[in-house]
Structure formats: structure tokens, C-alpha cells
């Protein structure tokens, strides 16, 4: 792919980015990368394996080669380029399921409502589909499965960094609130053999969690609960993890969730938010475009550190620490009274170390 410094050309390619996104989505849906994992194949051979129209599949493949997803050789033969390797389903950090999700009909169509959202502040998904994203997926098993696979893939990509950044080994029981099929919780339990976990999400979401946890070898240390975190969360645990949950909701609902969790945890418990944090002006592309995604799809928002502090405060919680975890941050929150006590202890310890008292 040749570089071109002409601003108009650069801008046009950004404008036309949806074309590349949809082409990658189709390749991911057809599992082209898996078919090329063992070596190069011709467009005709790939068409036979994918039950597609060979001349048209060739047009797709050559376009993907022009953006360095594939490499085209002689006689319409293709192989994976380094970027394309990340579409294989068997590689660590595979993006195949995410690519499969972003081009899915419900999600793709919702983005056409961005103008409506910007004009009105309303959720684009509801405007386009006349229902919220959660009800839409609950009534469409195929699209729900695509979404669940995408969320599991993203969770796997971020889990290692989150576990490396934060010490979960000090806890007895961790509750993963809105944890999907359990990818993050399985990783946490796998890293800490003495830890027990509880997974809660909607019943149709956690239906596949038992098999997932069994494959991960942690089912014997995990309880799976089907239910809404607006109604109740398991009580008495000492850590409650919410990964990419709060950003799905506007402030009123986010406060309801955080209040529910704060009331449920043990006296020495803590809330662990794992979210992107919006960066200062002109920085942080990922969080700021994810914020638009929240506007379009679930109807939530990404937040700055100050906005998280305010939100937690309204739920009776206070930030004790914010830890970078490779694109995400772990925001550790305690009830207000305990946060004050922890702050005083830290100050006293620092004074003792400095020899002031």
C-alpha cells in the first residue's frame, strides 16, 4: 500500500473506510484466513470451499490485497499478509469474530443513524430498529451469538494486560458483573488457582458459559447466575469486576448498577471498573471513537477520569486507585467511608516512613 501525502487523497481514504471494513467483514464471515492458514490458494479453490461466485470472490480478494490483508501472486493465487494473519480463528488475539460482528446487519445499519444521534442526542440503534440493542439481540439468536463471540474475542485480547496490571490474588471471591460467557473471569481464575468466581449476565447470554468454563478448566470454582444486574447481583464477595459494562449506559442507569454492586459487596470489598478513559484533546483515538460507538449502539458513553469519579461518587463510592492496563484502565473504588479511612492510613504510613511523626 503506497503512502500518499496529498491531504485530499488521505481524507478520501478515510471517508471510504467503510468499504474496507465491509470487505474485511465478508472475508471474516467466509473464514478466508482459516482457509489460507496452511498456504496459498487460488480464488477458484477458495470459491469452491466457500460456496461463492469465483469471479466475484476474486474481486473481493484483490481489493483486500491492495490494503495488505492478503498478497496476490500469479494466476489469481492468494496468501495471507501479516495483517490477514490476525483474521485466523486459531491465533492469539484473533480479530475474526470482531470483524464478523461489525458488519452484521443490525450493527451496520445502526451506524447509518449517527446523524440523527448528533442532531438529537438520541440513540441511533433505537431510532433505526425501533427497539433497544438488548431486546433486539435477545429476539435474534444468530445476531446475539455473533455479538457474544465478538465480546469474548475482545475480552481475550485484553485479559492478559488486565491480569498483569492488577493483583486479583488477594481476593477470595470475584464476581464478574455482566461478564458474558466468562472469558475474563476464566482468565482471572486460571491465573489464581485459589480464587473462586461468580459470573452474572442475562440468562440467554450465560447459557453457554458452563461449557466455556469447563473447557477453561475452572468450572469447579465458578458459579453461574442468569439474571439482570439491575435487579440483583450476588452478595458478599470481596471484588466485583465490571469490564466494559458501565460504558454501555448513560449516567442514571450507570449509577443504578454501581449502587446495586456497592450495596451487595462485603464490608472489605471493592468495585473494579475496567474501561477506556477518554484522553485530553487531540489524543486517544480508540476511546473517542468507542464513545461514538456507545452513542450509536447501546446508548452509553465513554468517560474521562473526572466523569468516572463523579459517577462513582453519586453511587456512594470513591476512587482509590487508577491503574493503566494497556488501553484500558482499572479503576478501583471503595465505599466513601472506607476510602477516607484508606486515605488516612496511607497518609499516616507515608509520614511514618518520612520520620515526621
N, C-alpha and C positions, 0 to 999 in steps of 0.2 A: 504494500500500500504506500503510494508515494505521498510525501508531505507537500503541502501547498500552502504558502504563507498568505495567499490572496484572501483578504477578510471575507469577501462575498462568497467565495468557494467554501471556506471553512464554515461560515454561517449556514449555507445551503445544506451542507452535510449534516449539521446539527438538526436543521429543520426536517430533513429526510430520515432522521434516525429511526423513526417508527418502522420504516421499510426493513432496515437491518434487524430490528427487534423481532418483527413478524417472521422474517426468513429464518432466524435462529430458532424461534418457537417451532416452526414446521419441522426443521431438521431434528430438534429435540423430540418432538412428538413421534416422528418416524424412527427414532433411535439410530440415526445415521452414524453417529460417532461410535456406537457399540459395534455396528457392522464393519466399521473401518479399524477397529481396535487391533486386529491381527495383521493389518497391511492394506495396501491399496486395492481398490476395486473400480471397475468401470461403472459409468452411470447406468448402463443396461443391466448389469448384475445387481446393482443396488435397487433399481426399479423392480426387478423380479422378486427380490426379498421383501420389498415394502409394499408390493401390490399398487404401484403408482405408474403414471404415464411416463415412459422413459424420456422422450424428448423434453417434456416439461420439467421432470426432475433434474435433467441436465442443466436447464436454465437456472434452477434454484442453486445447484451445486456450484456452478461457475460464479454466480453472484457472491456466494459465501467465500469462495476462494479469493475474490477481489478484496475482501476485508479481513483476510488472514485467519479465517476459521478453518479452511481447507487449503490444500495445494493441488492444482490441476497439472497433470502430466500429459503425456502423449495419448492420443486416441481416447479422449474423454475419460481418462483414468484419474481417480482422486485418492488423496491420503489426508490424514489429519495433520493440521498445523498445530503448534503449541497451544494456541487458544482453543482449538477444537478438542484437544485432549480433555479439557475441563467439561465437555459435554458427555463424556463417557460416564455411565452409571456406576462403574466399578472403581473410580478414582476418589481419593480423599478430597473432600471439598467440592464434589461434583456440582455443577450448576444446571444439570439437565432438568431436574424437577422444577427449579425456579423458572427456567426458560419455558417449560411446559405450562406453568401457571400464568405467566404474564401475558401470554397470547390467548388464554382461554376466553370464550365468548363473553361471559358476564363481566370479567375484569376489564377486558379490552374495550367493551362498549362503554363502561362507566367513565373511562378517561375522556370520552367524547363530550362529557358533561362538565369538563373543567371550567369552561367559560361561564356556565350557569353558576357554578360554585363561587367563582370570583365575583360575579355580579351580585350575588345574593347572600353569600356565606353559607348556603345550604349544601348538604351532602350530595355529591354528583351521583353516587350509586342509587340512592333512593329516588332521585329525580328521573334517572333513565329507566330503572326497573320497577318503580312503584312499590318497593319493599326494601328493608334494610339488608345488609350483606349477610347477616347471620341467618335470617329467615330464608333468604334466597338459597344459601348453601344447604340448609337443613332439609329443603324440599327437592334438592337436586344432588343425588348421591354421587354422580360422576364428577361434578364440579367440586363438591366437597372433598372427594378423595384427591383430586388434583391439588387443591389448596393444602390439605393435610400433608401431602408428600413434599410440597414446596416448603412448608414451615419446618418440617423435620429436617430437610436438607440445610436450610439456613441455620437451624439450631445446631446441627452437627458442625457446621463451619465455625461457629462462634464459641462452642462449648469449651474447647481446649484453652482458648485465651481466657475465658471467664474463670475456669477452674484454676489456671495458673495464677491469676491475679488475686483470687480471694481464697482465704482459708476456711473451707467448709468442714474440716476435720474436727473443729472444736464443738460441733453441734451433735445432738443425739438424734433429732428427727427434723427433716427438712420437708416442707410442704411446697410443691410446685403448683402454684395457682394459675389456672389457665394454661397448663403445660402441654396441651395437645396430646400426642400419643406417647410422650415421655422421653424424647431424645435427650434433653438437657438433664433431667433427673437421673436417667440411666447412666449418663456420663459422670455425674456427681457421685452416685452410689458406687460406680465402678472404680472411681479414684479413691474412695474411702470405705473400705470393707466393713468398718464398724458402724456405719451410718444407716439409719432407716429413713424411708421416704414415703410420702403420700402424694399422689397425683390427683388433681381435681380438674375436670373440664366437662363440657356438655356430654350427655350420655352417648350421642352418636359419634362424638369425637374419640372418647376413651374406649369405645368398643373394640378397637384394635390394639389398645395399649398393653393388654395382658400378653399377647403373643410377642409384641416388641420387647417387653421387659424380660420375657423368658429367653428370647434369643440373646439378649444382652447379659444374661446370667444373674439378674438382680431381682427377679420376681419374688423370691422368698423374703426380701427385705423391703417390699413395696406394697402399699395398699392403694387400690384404685377406686376413686369415687366419681360417680357420674352425677353432675348437678351444676347449678348456676352459682357463681361466686357472688352474685347479687343477693342470693337467698341465704347462703351459709357457706362457711369454709371449715375444714376440720380444726378442732380446738386443741390447745395445749402444746403445740410444737414450739421449738425454740428458734426456728428460722422459717420464714415464708418468702419464697422466691417468686418474683413476677417478672418474667422475661418478655419484653415487647408486648406487654398487656396494657399498661396504662396509656400508651400512645394511641391505642385504639379508641379512646373515649375522650369526650370533652370534659371540662372540669367537674361539673356536677356529678356525673357518673363515676369519674375517677376518684373523687372524694368518697363516694359511697363504697367503692371497692376497698380503698385504703382504710377506711373506718372499720369496715367489716373485718379485715385482716388484723388490724390493730387490736380490736376487741377480742379476737379469737386466740391470740398468741399467749404463750406462757409469760409469767412475770418477768423472766430474764430473756425474753425473746426479742427478735429484731426482724424488720422488713428489709428485704434486699431487692431493690429495683434494678433491673438490667435493661438499660435503654440507651439509645443515642442521645447525646446532648448537643443542642444547637450551638454552633460556634459563633464567634463575633462576625461582624460584617465582612463580606468578601472571602470568607473561609467556610470550609465544611460542606462541600457539595452533597455528600451522601445524606446527611441529616436533613438538609433543607429540601432536597427532592423527595426524601421519605416523608417529610411533612406534607408535601402536596399529595403524595400517595394516600396519606391518612385522610386528608380532606376529600379525596375522590372516592375512596373505597369504604373503610369502616366508619369514617366520620369523626376521627380523632385529630391529634396533632402531636408533633414533636415539640420538646420544650427546652428552654435554657435552664441552666443550673438554678438561677434565681426563681424561675417559674416552678421548678420541682420543689424548691424549699417552701414556697408559698403554698403549693398544693398539699404537701405533707403537713404543714402547719395547720391547715384547715381540717385535717383529719386527726389532729391531736398527736402528730409525730414531728420529730425534728431530725435533721440530717446530722449524723455522727461522723461520716466519712464518705468521700467520693474517690473511687479507685478506677483508674484507666484500665480498660481491658480490650485493647486493640479494636478501636472503632465503636465500642460500646463503653459504658461506664457502669460500675456497680455503686449505686447509692444506698448506703446503709443508714437505716432510720430507726430510731428508738422512740418510745413514748416521751412526751415532753419532760416529765418529771425525772425519768431515768437519764435522759440526755443531759439535763442540768447536773445531775449527780456525777455522771461520767466526765463531764467537762471540768467539774470542780476537782475530781480525783486526778485528772490529767494535769491540771494546773498545779496541784499540791505536789505531785510527783516531780514535775519539772523544777519546782522551787527547791525541793529537797536535793535533787541532782545538782543544782547550781549552788547549793550551800547557802541559800538566802535565809532559810529557817531550819 
